[in-house]
């Protein structure tokens, strides 16, 4: 019984997401990064 309930829930969520306007899903996101090492250190300079 749990498997059927879970399948119905997943289907409902997928249907809801499919019906949302595409502009809602295409919003721009800005990610910020903070670290404690100085800027010339190897990790922030070459990796991050």
PDB file of N, CA, C and O in Angstrom, chain B, residues numbered from 101:
ATOM      1  N   UNK B 101       0.823  -1.189   0.000  1.00  0.00           N
ATOM      2  CA  UNK B 101       0.000   0.000   0.000  1.00  0.00           C
ATOM      3  C   UNK B 101       0.872   1.259   0.000  1.00  0.00           C
ATOM      4  O   UNK B 101       0.528   2.242  -0.655  1.00  0.00           O
ATOM      5  N   UNK B 102       1.972   1.242   0.711  1.00  0.00           N
ATOM      6  CA  UNK B 102       2.833   2.431   0.779  1.00  0.00           C
ATOM      7  C   UNK B 102       3.421   2.767  -0.581  1.00  0.00           C
ATOM      8  O   UNK B 102       3.564   3.940  -0.927  1.00  0.00           O
ATOM      9  N   UNK B 103       3.758   1.749  -1.346  1.00  0.00           N
ATOM     10  CA  UNK B 103       4.359   1.968  -2.656  1.00  0.00           C
ATOM     11  C   UNK B 103       3.375   2.692  -3.576  1.00  0.00           C
ATOM     12  O   UNK B 103       3.766   3.592  -4.318  1.00  0.00           O
ATOM     13  N   UNK B 104       2.121   2.307  -3.528  1.00  0.00           N
ATOM     14  CA  UNK B 104       1.096   2.941  -4.365  1.00  0.00           C
ATOM     15  C   UNK B 104       0.886   4.392  -3.943  1.00  0.00           C
ATOM     16  O   UNK B 104       0.744   5.271  -4.793  1.00  0.00           O
ATOM     17  N   UNK B 105       0.866   4.647  -2.630  1.00  0.00           N
ATOM     18  CA  UNK B 105       0.695   6.007  -2.126  1.00  0.00           C
ATOM     19  C   UNK B 105       1.867   6.882  -2.535  1.00  0.00           C
ATOM     20  O   UNK B 105       1.686   8.036  -2.925  1.00  0.00           O
ATOM     21  N   UNK B 106       3.070   6.327  -2.446  1.00  0.00           N
ATOM     22  CA  UNK B 106       4.258   7.089  -2.826  1.00  0.00           C
ATOM     23  C   UNK B 106       4.228   7.398  -4.327  1.00  0.00           C
ATOM     24  O   UNK B 106       4.573   8.507  -4.737  1.00  0.00           O
ATOM     25  N   UNK B 107       3.821   6.430  -5.141  1.00  0.00           N
ATOM     26  CA  UNK B 107       3.739   6.654  -6.583  1.00  0.00           C
ATOM     27  C   UNK B 107       2.738   7.755  -6.896  1.00  0.00           C
ATOM     28  O   UNK B 107       3.001   8.597  -7.753  1.00  0.00           O
ATOM     29  N   UNK B 108       1.612   7.765  -6.228  1.00  0.00           N
ATOM     30  CA  UNK B 108       0.599   8.804  -6.445  1.00  0.00           C
ATOM     31  C   UNK B 108       1.140  10.172  -6.053  1.00  0.00           C
ATOM     32  O   UNK B 108       0.884  11.159  -6.743  1.00  0.00           O
ATOM     33  N   UNK B 109       1.878  10.240  -4.965  1.00  0.00           N
ATOM     34  CA  UNK B 109       2.458  11.510  -4.512  1.00  0.00           C
ATOM     35  C   UNK B 109       3.474  12.034  -5.521  1.00  0.00           C
ATOM     36  O   UNK B 109       3.459  13.217  -5.863  1.00  0.00           O
ATOM     37  N   UNK B 110       4.352  11.160  -5.998  1.00  0.00           N
ATOM     38  CA  UNK B 110       5.365  11.558  -6.977  1.00  0.00           C
ATOM     39  C   UNK B 110       4.692  12.014  -8.268  1.00  0.00           C
ATOM     40  O   UNK B 110       5.110  13.003  -8.870  1.00  0.00           O
ATOM     41  N   UNK B 111       3.665  11.308  -8.690  1.00  0.00           N
ATOM     42  CA  UNK B 111       2.942  11.682  -9.904  1.00  0.00           C
ATOM     43  C   UNK B 111       2.276  13.051  -9.739  1.00  0.00           C
ATOM     44  O   UNK B 111       2.287  13.862 -10.665  1.00  0.00           O
ATOM     45  N   UNK B 112       1.698  13.308  -8.567  1.00  0.00           N
ATOM     46  CA  UNK B 112       1.045  14.593  -8.318  1.00  0.00           C
ATOM     47  C   UNK B 112       2.058  15.734  -8.345  1.00  0.00           C
ATOM     48  O   UNK B 112       1.780  16.795  -8.904  1.00  0.00           O
ATOM     49  N   UNK B 113       3.221  15.526  -7.751  1.00  0.00           N
ATOM     50  CA  UNK B 113       4.262  16.559  -7.753  1.00  0.00           C
ATOM     51  C   UNK B 113       4.761  16.804  -9.178  1.00  0.00           C
ATOM     52  O   UNK B 113       4.938  17.954  -9.579  1.00  0.00           O
ATOM     53  N   UNK B 114       4.988  15.743  -9.940  1.00  0.00           N
ATOM     54  CA  UNK B 114       5.451  15.892 -11.322  1.00  0.00           C
ATOM     55  C   UNK B 114       4.420  16.635 -12.156  1.00  0.00           C
ATOM     56  O   UNK B 114       4.781  17.484 -12.971  1.00  0.00           O
ATOM     57  N   UNK B 115       3.157  16.333 -11.967  1.00  0.00           N
ATOM     58  CA  UNK B 115       2.106  17.018 -12.703  1.00  0.00           C
ATOM     59  C   UNK B 115       2.052  18.491 -12.324  1.00  0.00           C
ATOM     60  O   UNK B 115       1.884  19.350 -13.190  1.00  0.00           O
ATOM     61  N   UNK B 116       2.194  18.788 -11.035  1.00  0.00           N
ATOM     62  CA  UNK B 116       2.169  20.175 -10.569  1.00  0.00           C
ATOM     63  C   UNK B 116       3.334  20.965 -11.163  1.00  0.00           C
ATOM     64  O   UNK B 116       3.150  22.090 -11.627  1.00  0.00           O
ATOM     65  N   UNK B 117       4.519  20.383 -11.149  1.00  0.00           N
ATOM     66  CA  UNK B 117       5.694  21.059 -11.706  1.00  0.00           C
ATOM     67  C   UNK B 117       5.519  21.254 -13.212  1.00  0.00           C
ATOM     68  O   UNK B 117       5.909  22.289 -13.752  1.00  0.00           O
ATOM     69  N   UNK B 118       4.944  20.282 -13.880  1.00  0.00           N
ATOM     70  CA  UNK B 118       4.719  20.391 -15.315  1.00  0.00           C
ATOM     71  C   UNK B 118       3.729  21.480 -15.674  1.00  0.00           C
ATOM     72  O   UNK B 118       3.796  22.028 -16.775  1.00  0.00           O
ATOM     73  N   UNK B 119       2.813  21.810 -14.777  1.00  0.00           N
ATOM     74  CA  UNK B 119       1.804  22.817 -15.057  1.00  0.00           C
ATOM     75  C   UNK B 119       2.235  24.225 -14.679  1.00  0.00           C
ATOM     76  O   UNK B 119       1.557  25.190 -15.029  1.00  0.00           O
ATOM     77  N   UNK B 120       3.356  24.360 -13.969  1.00  0.00           N
ATOM     78  CA  UNK B 120       3.833  25.687 -13.589  1.00  0.00           C
ATOM     79  C   UNK B 120       4.298  26.452 -14.819  1.00  0.00           C
ATOM     80  O   UNK B 120       4.818  25.849 -15.758  1.00  0.00           O
ATOM     81  N   UNK B 121       4.122  27.760 -14.830  1.00  0.00           N
ATOM     82  CA  UNK B 121       4.644  28.540 -15.955  1.00  0.00           C
ATOM     83  C   UNK B 121       6.157  28.414 -16.031  1.00  0.00           C
ATOM     84  O   UNK B 121       6.825  28.347 -15.000  1.00  0.00           O
ATOM     85  N   UNK B 122       6.696  28.384 -17.220  1.00  0.00           N
ATOM     86  CA  UNK B 122       8.137  28.191 -17.387  1.00  0.00           C
ATOM     87  C   UNK B 122       8.943  29.354 -16.823  1.00  0.00           C
ATOM     88  O   UNK B 122      10.100  29.170 -16.444  1.00  0.00           O
ATOM     89  N   UNK B 123       8.358  30.545 -16.759  1.00  0.00           N
ATOM     90  CA  UNK B 123       9.089  31.685 -16.206  1.00  0.00           C
ATOM     91  C   UNK B 123       9.342  31.504 -14.714  1.00  0.00           C
ATOM     92  O   UNK B 123      10.320  32.035 -14.188  1.00  0.00           O
ATOM     93  N   UNK B 124       8.487  30.772 -14.031  1.00  0.00           N
ATOM     94  CA  UNK B 124       8.673  30.512 -12.614  1.00  0.00           C
ATOM     95  C   UNK B 124       9.891  29.620 -12.402  1.00  0.00           C
ATOM     96  O   UNK B 124      10.633  29.800 -11.437  1.00  0.00           O
ATOM     97  N   UNK B 125      10.094  28.677 -13.283  1.00  0.00           N
ATOM     98  CA  UNK B 125      11.201  27.743 -13.146  1.00  0.00           C
ATOM     99  C   UNK B 125      12.516  28.309 -13.689  1.00  0.00           C
ATOM    100  O   UNK B 125      13.580  27.757 -13.411  1.00  0.00           O
ATOM    101  N   UNK B 126      12.461  29.401 -14.458  1.00  0.00           N
ATOM    102  CA  UNK B 126      13.651  29.922 -15.113  1.00  0.00           C
ATOM    103  C   UNK B 126      14.194  31.172 -14.428  1.00  0.00           C
ATOM    104  O   UNK B 126      14.832  32.001 -15.077  1.00  0.00           O
ATOM    105  N   UNK B 127      13.956  31.316 -13.150  1.00  0.00           N
ATOM    106  CA  UNK B 127      14.460  32.497 -12.462  1.00  0.00           C
ATOM    107  C   UNK B 127      15.973  32.414 -12.321  1.00  0.00           C
ATOM    108  O   UNK B 127      16.534  31.335 -12.129  1.00  0.00           O
ATOM    109  N   UNK B 128      16.624  33.568 -12.419  1.00  0.00           N
ATOM    110  CA  UNK B 128      18.076  33.624 -12.294  1.00  0.00           C
ATOM    111  C   UNK B 128      18.465  33.495 -10.828  1.00  0.00           C
ATOM    112  O   UNK B 128      17.823  34.070  -9.948  1.00  0.00           O
ATOM    113  N   UNK B 129      19.516  32.737 -10.580  1.00  0.00           N
ATOM    114  CA  UNK B 129      19.997  32.510  -9.223  1.00  0.00           C
ATOM    115  C   UNK B 129      21.431  32.992  -9.130  1.00  0.00           C
ATOM    116  O   UNK B 129      22.241  32.703 -10.011  1.00  0.00           O
ATOM    117  N   UNK B 130      21.753  33.722  -8.076  1.00  0.00           N
ATOM    118  CA  UNK B 130      23.117  34.175  -7.838  1.00  0.00           C
ATOM    119  C   UNK B 130      23.667  33.426  -6.634  1.00  0.00           C
ATOM    120  O   UNK B 130      23.102  33.492  -5.542  1.00  0.00           O
ATOM    121  N   UNK B 131      24.758  32.720  -6.832  1.00  0.00           N
ATOM    122  CA  UNK B 131      25.393  31.984  -5.749  1.00  0.00           C
ATOM    123  C   UNK B 131      26.568  32.808  -5.230  1.00  0.00           C
ATOM    124  O   UNK B 131      27.298  33.426  -6.006  1.00  0.00           O
ATOM    125  N   UNK B 132      26.737  32.810  -3.934  1.00  0.00           N
ATOM    126  CA  UNK B 132      27.854  33.536  -3.327  1.00  0.00           C
ATOM    127  C   UNK B 132      28.753  32.536  -2.609  1.00  0.00           C
ATOM    128  O   UNK B 132      28.284  31.534  -2.069  1.00  0.00           O
ATOM    129  N   UNK B 133      30.033  32.822  -2.614  1.00  0.00           N
ATOM    130  CA  UNK B 133      30.997  31.950  -1.976  1.00  0.00           C
ATOM    131  C   UNK B 133      31.793  32.753  -0.952  1.00  0.00           C
ATOM    132  O   UNK B 133      32.254  33.859  -1.233  1.00  0.00           O
ATOM    133  N   UNK B 134      31.943  32.183   0.228  1.00  0.00           N
ATOM    134  CA  UNK B 134      32.741  32.829   1.260  1.00  0.00           C
ATOM    135  C   UNK B 134      33.737  31.810   1.783  1.00  0.00           C
ATOM    136  O   UNK B 134      33.374  30.665   2.054  1.00  0.00           O
ATOM    137  N   UNK B 135      34.966  32.211   1.924  1.00  0.00           N
ATOM    138  CA  UNK B 135      35.997  31.344   2.488  1.00  0.00           C
ATOM    139  C   UNK B 135      36.925  32.196   3.341  1.00  0.00           C
ATOM    140  O   UNK B 135      36.955  33.417   3.191  1.00  0.00           O
ATOM    141  N   UNK B 136      37.678  31.569   4.231  1.00  0.00           N
ATOM    142  CA  UNK B 136      38.469  32.298   5.214  1.00  0.00           C
ATOM    143  C   UNK B 136      39.939  32.445   4.832  1.00  0.00           C
ATOM    144  O   UNK B 136      40.703  33.083   5.556  1.00  0.00           O
ATOM    145  N   UNK B 137      40.339  31.869   3.718  1.00  0.00           N
ATOM    146  CA  UNK B 137      41.731  31.979   3.308  1.00  0.00           C
ATOM    147  C   UNK B 137      41.953  33.299   2.568  1.00  0.00           C
ATOM    148  O   UNK B 137      41.018  33.823   1.964  1.00  0.00           O
ATOM    149  N   UNK B 138      43.179  33.851   2.603  1.00  0.00           N
ATOM    150  CA  UNK B 138      43.440  35.092   1.865  1.00  0.00           C
ATOM    151  C   UNK B 138      43.354  34.848   0.356  1.00  0.00           C
ATOM    152  O   UNK B 138      43.560  33.722  -0.099  1.00  0.00           O
ATOM    153  N   UNK B 139      43.058  35.865  -0.404  1.00  0.00           N
ATOM    154  CA  UNK B 139      42.883  35.753  -1.857  1.00  0.00           C
ATOM    155  C   UNK B 139      44.075  35.137  -2.586  1.00  0.00           C
ATOM    156  O   UNK B 139      43.865  34.344  -3.503  1.00  0.00           O
ATOM    157  N   UNK B 140      45.338  35.470  -2.215  1.00  0.00           N
ATOM    158  CA  UNK B 140      46.459  34.869  -2.941  1.00  0.00           C
ATOM    159  C   UNK B 140      46.741  33.407  -2.568  1.00  0.00           C
ATOM    160  O   UNK B 140      47.612  32.787  -3.179  1.00  0.00           O
ATOM    161  N   UNK B 141      46.045  32.851  -1.604  1.00  0.00           N
ATOM    162  CA  UNK B 141      46.275  31.454  -1.225  1.00  0.00           C
ATOM    163  C   UNK B 141      45.926  30.530  -2.395  1.00  0.00           C
ATOM    164  O   UNK B 141      45.134  30.898  -3.263  1.00  0.00           O
ATOM    165  N   UNK B 142      46.508  29.348  -2.417  1.00  0.00           N
ATOM    166  CA  UNK B 142      46.343  28.430  -3.538  1.00  0.00           C
ATOM    167  C   UNK B 142      44.900  28.008  -3.761  1.00  0.00           C
ATOM    168  O   UNK B 142      44.439  27.980  -4.902  1.00  0.00           O
ATOM    169  N   UNK B 143      44.184  27.683  -2.709  1.00  0.00           N
ATOM    170  CA  UNK B 143      42.816  27.179  -2.868  1.00  0.00           C
ATOM    171  C   UNK B 143      41.908  28.200  -3.526  1.00  0.00           C
ATOM    172  O   UNK B 143      41.301  27.874  -4.546  1.00  0.00           O
ATOM    173  N   UNK B 144      41.772  29.429  -3.005  1.00  0.00           N
ATOM    174  CA  UNK B 144      40.865  30.355  -3.685  1.00  0.00           C
ATOM    175  C   UNK B 144      41.379  30.813  -5.044  1.00  0.00           C
ATOM    176  O   UNK B 144      40.592  31.091  -5.949  1.00  0.00           O
ATOM    177  N   UNK B 145      42.691  30.889  -5.186  1.00  0.00           N
ATOM    178  CA  UNK B 145      43.257  31.403  -6.428  1.00  0.00           C
ATOM    179  C   UNK B 145      43.095  30.425  -7.589  1.00  0.00           C
ATOM    180  O   UNK B 145      42.798  30.849  -8.705  1.00  0.00           O
ATOM    181  N   UNK B 146      43.281  29.138  -7.353  1.00  0.00           N
ATOM    182  CA  UNK B 146      43.299  28.168  -8.443  1.00  0.00           C
ATOM    183  C   UNK B 146      42.082  27.225  -8.470  1.00  0.00           C
ATOM    184  O   UNK B 146      41.710  26.739  -9.538  1.00  0.00           O
ATOM    185  N   UNK B 147      41.484  26.972  -7.354  1.00  0.00           N
ATOM    186  CA  UNK B 147      40.425  25.968  -7.294  1.00  0.00           C
ATOM    187  C   UNK B 147      39.042  26.591  -7.270  1.00  0.00           C
ATOM    188  O   UNK B 147      38.166  26.196  -8.040  1.00  0.00           O
ATOM    189  N   UNK B 148      38.843  27.548  -6.406  1.00  0.00           N
ATOM    190  CA  UNK B 148      37.502  28.114  -6.280  1.00  0.00           C
ATOM    191  C   UNK B 148      37.233  29.052  -7.418  1.00  0.00           C
ATOM    192  O   UNK B 148      36.152  29.634  -7.495  1.00  0.00           O
TER     193      UNK B 148
END
